């Protein structure tokens, strides 16, 4: 059971990394992501989640990209610590159950 929980936490972590990587790529090259995902423009001509700090072509400056990556990295590190703490708590709770069944 502990291994199952551990694997689930790893999968959730990888999914979170994937989501953050997609957000960063979307911020850097919105047109390419729109083309690849076939994302349609909204009726008012704006894209959801975009608009602040963008140049007229939808691209972010290198400083803005750097700031976004730093922010996402910091968030991922914090979430990693939280997941590690949860795994430790679950393992501590599972130890008495596992040892009592032997």
N, C-alpha and C positions, 0 to 999 in steps of 0.2 A: 504493500500500500504506500509506503514511503517513496518507493521508486516511481510509482505512478504519479504521485503528487509532484515529485521533483521534475519529472518529464513534462507535466502539464505547465509548471511554472516556466520551464525553459521555452516551451512552445509559445506561451503568452509573451515572454520577453522578446523572442524573435519576431513575433507579429508586431510588437510595438516598435522595434527597430525598423522593420519594413515600412511601417506607416510613417515614421519620422523621416526615413530616407526618401520616400515618395514626396513628402511635403517639401523637403529641401530641393529635390530635383524640379518639382513643380514651381517653386519660387525662382529657381535659376533659369529655367527654360519652359515657360508656360505654354508657348505655341507648340512645342514638340509634344508635351504631355497631352495637350488638347487633341492633337492629330492622332497620337497613338491610342488614346482612350476614346477617341471619337466623341469627346465632350462637346456639347452644343452650347453656344452662347445663349444667355438669357434674353428675353424680349427687349430689355432696356439696354442691351449691348455691353453689360458688365459681366464679369465672371464672379461666382461666389467665392468669398474669402480673399479677394484681391483688391487692390486699389491704393492702399497706403504705401507710400515710398516707391511706387513704381514709376519708371520712366514711361514715356508715351507708347513705347513698343511692348510694354508689359514686363520688361526685364528689370531685375534689381541690380543695384550697384554691387561691386565686390565687397564693399564695407557692410552693406545690408545682408548679403549672403553670409559673410563671416559672422555677423552678429546672430543671425538665425541659427547657423550651425552650432555656435557656442551655446546658445540658449537650449537647443535640442539636446546637445551633448550633456549639459548640466542636468536637464530633466531626466534623461536616460540614466545617468549615474545615480540620481536620487531614487528613481524607480527601482533600479537594480538593488540598491541598499535595502529598500523596503521589501522587495521580494525575497532577498536573502534572509532578512529578519523573520518573514513569514514562514519560510522553509524551516528555519531553526526552531521556531515555535511549534510548527507541526511535527517536526521530528521529536521534540521534547514531549509532546503530547502522545505521540505514537509509541515511544519507547516502553512505557508501562504496559500498554496494550499488547505489544509484540512479545514482551518477556513473559506476560501472564499466560499467553497461549502456548508456550513451549512446554 
